[in-house]
Amino acid sequence: MQLELERLRSDRRRALIMIQQWQQVHQDLYYFCVEELMGGKREREGEDDNEKEREREKGKKGRNNKLATVKPR
């Protein structure tokens, strides 16, 4: 009975250590994904937003030029 309790305690200690190691791995992976991968994606999204804004400005200029060329009746 005593040996079984010691074995269970030892297994529990090993399991707790493994849990802590997995938590650290998870935290490291989460940091990498959020900071490294998503950080780069946010920059690209910002570039896409700038490109969309430039397209909108081009569209406005094109519409203004068309309105200027229409002759009033």
N, CA and C atoms as an extended XYZ file, in Angstrom:
219
Properties=species:S:1:pos:R:3:atomname:S:1:resname:S:1:resid:I:1 pbc="F F F"
N         0.823       -1.189        0.000 N   MET     1
C         0.000        0.000        0.000 CA  MET     1
C         0.873        1.262        0.000 C   MET     1
N         1.896        1.283        0.835 N   GLN     2
C         2.790        2.428        0.934 CA  GLN     2
C         3.550        2.639       -0.388 C   GLN     2
N         3.990        1.573       -1.007 N   LEU     3
C         4.698        1.668       -2.279 CA  LEU     3
C         3.789        2.225       -3.372 C   LEU     3
N         2.554        1.824       -3.344 N   GLU     4
C         1.598        2.321       -4.336 CA  GLU     4
C         1.366        3.818       -4.156 C   GLU     4
N         1.266        4.275       -2.917 N   LEU     5
C         1.105        5.702       -2.648 CA  LEU     5
C         2.321        6.487       -3.134 C   LEU     5
N         3.509        5.980       -2.899 N   GLU     6
C         4.722        6.642       -3.366 CA  GLU     6
C         4.759        6.710       -4.886 C   GLU     6
N         4.354        5.618       -5.524 N   ARG     7
C         4.329        5.607       -6.987 CA  ARG     7
C         3.337        6.628       -7.516 C   ARG     7
N         2.166        6.697       -6.892 N   LEU     8
C         1.153        7.670       -7.311 CA  LEU     8
C         1.639        9.108       -7.101 C   LEU     8
N         2.309        9.367       -5.992 N   ARG     9
C         2.862       10.705       -5.732 CA  ARG     9
C         3.919       11.060       -6.768 C   ARG     9
N         4.748       10.095       -7.086 N   SER    10
C         5.791       10.318       -8.085 CA  SER    10
C         5.164       10.596       -9.460 C   SER    10
N         4.153        9.816       -9.808 N   ASP    11
C         3.450       10.036      -11.079 CA  ASP    11
C         2.801       11.414      -11.107 C   ASP    11
N         2.238       11.803       -9.984 N   ARG    12
C         1.591       13.115       -9.909 CA  ARG    12
C         2.614       14.230      -10.113 C   ARG    12
N         3.779       14.118       -9.445 N   ARG    13
C         4.830       15.120       -9.607 CA  ARG    13
C         5.276       15.219      -11.063 C   ARG    13
N         5.470       14.061      -11.711 N   ARG    14
C         5.876       14.068      -13.121 CA  ARG    14
C         4.795       14.689      -14.001 C   ARG    14
N         3.545       14.385      -13.697 N   ALA    15
C         2.444       14.944      -14.483 CA  ALA    15
C         2.387       16.461      -14.328 C   ALA    15
N         2.587       16.955      -13.111 N   LEU    16
C         2.571       18.405      -12.888 CA  LEU    16
C         3.716       19.083      -13.627 C   LEU    16
N         4.888       18.450      -13.621 N   ILE    17
C         6.030       19.005      -14.358 CA  ILE    17
C         5.726       19.040      -15.849 C   ILE    17
N         5.133       17.960      -16.360 N   MET    18
C         4.786       17.920      -17.792 CA  MET    18
C         3.749       18.988      -18.136 C   MET    18
N         2.792       19.189      -17.243 N   ILE    19
C         1.778       20.233      -17.472 CA  ILE    19
C         2.444       21.593      -17.557 C   ILE    19
N         3.373       21.878      -16.657 N   GLN    20
C         4.078       23.160      -16.683 CA  GLN    20
C         4.875       23.319      -17.971 C   GLN    20
N         5.501       22.244      -18.417 N   GLN    21
C         6.259       22.309      -19.662 CA  GLN    21
C         5.336       22.566      -20.853 C   GLN    21
N         4.184       21.887      -20.893 N   TRP    22
C         3.230       22.108      -21.977 CA  TRP    22
C         2.672       23.522      -21.942 C   TRP    22
N         2.430       24.042      -20.750 N   GLN    23
C         1.954       25.420      -20.638 CA  GLN    23
C         2.989       26.393      -21.190 C   GLN    23
N         4.258       26.148      -20.915 N   GLN    24
C         5.314       27.013      -21.430 CA  GLN    24
C         5.392       26.920      -22.948 C   GLN    24
N         5.287       25.700      -23.482 N   VAL    25
C         5.305       25.519      -24.938 CA  VAL    25
C         4.116       26.243      -25.566 C   VAL    25
N         2.941       26.104      -24.953 N   HIS    26
C         1.739       26.768      -25.462 CA  HIS    26
C         1.917       28.286      -25.438 C   HIS    26
N         2.464       28.802      -24.346 N   GLN    27
C         2.673       30.244      -24.227 CA  GLN    27
C         3.655       30.733      -25.296 C   GLN    27
N         4.732       29.991      -25.505 N   ASP    28
C         5.713       30.368      -26.519 CA  ASP    28
C         5.102       30.348      -27.914 C   ASP    28
N         4.323       29.317      -28.201 N   LEU    29
C         3.673       29.210      -29.505 CA  LEU    29
C         2.657       30.327      -29.700 C   LEU    29
N         1.883       30.626      -28.676 N   TYR    30
C         0.903       31.705      -28.746 CA  TYR    30
C         1.600       33.035      -29.015 C   TYR    30
N         2.703       33.293      -28.302 N   TYR    31
C         3.452       34.526      -28.504 CA  TYR    31
C         3.948       34.620      -29.940 C   TYR    31
N         4.502       33.516      -30.444 N   PHE    32
C         5.015       33.514      -31.807 CA  PHE    32
C         3.892       33.815      -32.802 C   PHE    32
N         2.769       33.136      -32.637 N   CYS    33
C         1.661       33.320      -33.583 CA  CYS    33
C         1.111       34.736      -33.529 C   CYS    33
N         0.874       35.243      -32.354 N   VAL    34
C         0.259       36.562      -32.219 CA  VAL    34
C         1.239       37.672      -32.578 C   VAL    34
N         2.408       37.632      -31.997 N   GLU    35
C         3.355       38.736      -32.182 CA  GLU    35
C         4.061       38.684      -33.533 C   GLU    35
N         4.537       37.524      -33.912 N   GLU    36
C         5.328       37.424      -35.130 CA  GLU    36
C         4.446       37.311      -36.370 C   GLU    36
N         3.535       36.347      -36.372 N   LEU    37
C         2.729       36.118      -37.570 CA  LEU    37
C         1.634       37.165      -37.738 C   LEU    37
N         0.878       37.418      -36.688 N   MET    38
C        -0.211       38.393      -36.796 CA  MET    38
C         0.342       39.808      -36.910 C   MET    38
N         1.471       40.081      -36.295 N   GLY    39
C         2.094       41.395      -36.404 CA  GLY    39
C         2.438       41.696      -37.848 C   GLY    39
N         2.987       40.729      -38.550 N   GLY    40
C         3.291       40.916      -39.957 CA  GLY    40
C         2.028       41.069      -40.780 C   GLY    40
N         0.976       40.352      -40.398 N   LYS    41
C        -0.285       40.442      -41.129 CA  LYS    41
C        -0.902       41.822      -40.944 C   LYS    41
N        -0.816       42.354      -39.740 N   ARG    42
C        -1.372       43.687      -39.504 CA  ARG    42
C        -0.687       44.720      -40.376 C   ARG    42
N         0.609       44.604      -40.559 N   GLU    43
C         1.324       45.549      -41.411 CA  GLU    43
C         0.840       45.431      -42.849 C   GLU    43
N         0.650       44.198      -43.327 N   ARG    44
C         0.166       44.008      -44.691 CA  ARG    44
C        -1.252       44.537      -44.836 C   ARG    44
N        -2.092       44.350      -43.820 N   GLU    45
C        -3.453       44.882      -43.879 CA  GLU    45
C        -3.405       46.397      -43.964 C   GLU    45
N        -2.479       47.015      -43.247 N   GLY    46
C        -2.325       48.465      -43.312 CA  GLY    46
C        -1.937       48.896      -44.712 C   GLY    46
N        -1.063       48.146      -45.351 N   GLU    47
C        -0.682       48.455      -46.724 CA  GLU    47
C        -1.880       48.305      -47.647 C   GLU    47
N        -2.686       47.258      -47.423 N   ASP    48
C        -3.882       47.053      -48.235 CA  ASP    48
C        -4.856       48.215      -48.059 C   ASP    48
N        -4.995       48.706      -46.820 N   ASP    49
C        -5.873       49.841      -46.568 CA  ASP    49
C        -5.379       51.077      -47.306 C   ASP    49
N        -4.065       51.297      -47.310 N   ASN    50
C        -3.508       52.440      -48.036 CA  ASN    50
C        -3.778       52.307      -49.532 C   ASN    50
N        -3.646       51.098      -50.041 N   GLU    51
C        -3.903       50.872      -51.465 CA  GLU    51
C        -5.377       51.119      -51.791 C   GLU    51
N        -6.272       50.661      -50.920 N   LYS    52
C        -7.705       50.893      -51.133 CA  LYS    52
C        -8.012       52.389      -51.117 C   LYS    52
N        -7.383       53.121      -50.209 N   GLU    53
C        -7.589       54.566      -50.135 CA  GLU    53
C        -7.123       55.243      -51.414 C   GLU    53
N        -5.963       54.820      -51.947 N   ARG    54
C        -5.471       55.394      -53.204 CA  ARG    54
C        -6.446       55.106      -54.341 C   ARG    54
N        -7.017       53.897      -54.372 N   GLU    55
C        -7.990       53.561      -55.411 CA  GLU    55
C        -9.236       54.445      -55.291 C   GLU    55
N        -9.684       54.678      -54.045 N   ARG    56
C       -10.844       55.549      -53.845 CA  ARG    56
C       -10.559       56.953      -54.350 C   ARG    56
N        -9.359       57.450      -54.046 N   GLU    57
C        -8.977       58.796      -54.505 CA  GLU    57
C        -8.943       58.855      -56.027 C   GLU    57
N        -8.417       57.814      -56.663 N   LYS    58
C        -8.396       57.772      -58.128 CA  LYS    58
C        -9.814       57.797      -58.667 C   LYS    58
N       -10.710       57.040      -58.017 N   GLY    59
C       -12.107       57.007      -58.448 CA  GLY    59
C       -12.766       58.366      -58.321 C   GLY    59
N       -12.483       59.076      -57.237 N   LYS    60
C       -13.051       60.406      -57.043 CA  LYS    60
C       -12.546       61.366      -58.114 C   LYS    60
N       -11.263       61.294      -58.398 N   LYS    61
C       -10.699       62.178      -59.415 CA  LYS    61
C       -11.312       61.879      -60.778 C   LYS    61
N       -11.496       60.599      -61.076 N   GLY    62
C       -12.091       60.210      -62.357 CA  GLY    62
C       -13.520       60.715      -62.476 C   GLY    62
N       -14.289       60.620      -61.386 N   ARG    63
C       -15.668       61.110      -61.414 CA  ARG    63
C       -15.701       62.623      -61.545 C   ARG    63
N       -14.801       63.325      -60.872 N   ASN    64
C       -14.755       64.782      -60.964 CA  ASN    64
C       -14.406       65.224      -62.383 C   ASN    64
N       -13.487       64.534      -63.023 N   ASN    65
C       -13.121       64.866      -64.399 CA  ASN    65
C       -14.290       64.631      -65.342 C   ASN    65
N       -15.039       63.581      -65.135 N   LYS    66
C       -16.195       63.292      -65.992 CA  LYS    66
C       -17.262       64.366      -65.817 C   LYS    66
N       -17.469       64.790      -64.563 N   LEU    67
C       -18.467       65.829      -64.326 CA  LEU    67
C       -18.047       67.138      -64.990 C   LEU    67
N       -16.770       67.428      -65.005 N   ALA    68
C       -16.285       68.681      -65.605 CA  ALA    68
C       -16.457       68.665      -67.114 C   ALA    68
N       -16.451       67.484      -67.726 N   THR    69
C       -16.558       67.423      -69.187 CA  THR    69
C       -18.001       67.372      -69.671 C   THR    69
N       -18.946       67.140      -68.753 N   VAL    70
C       -20.350       67.111      -69.163 CA  VAL    70
C       -20.817       68.531      -69.373 C   VAL    70
N       -21.445       68.792      -70.510 N   LYS    71
C       -21.922       70.142      -70.819 CA  LYS    71
C       -23.313       70.338      -70.268 C   LYS    71
N       -23.552       71.470      -69.637 N   PRO    72
C       -24.906       71.740      -69.143 CA  PRO    72
C       -25.844       71.991      -70.320 C   PRO    72
N       -27.110       71.693      -70.148 N   ARG    73
C       -28.100       71.868      -71.228 CA  ARG    73
C       -28.656       73.227      -71.265 C   ARG    73
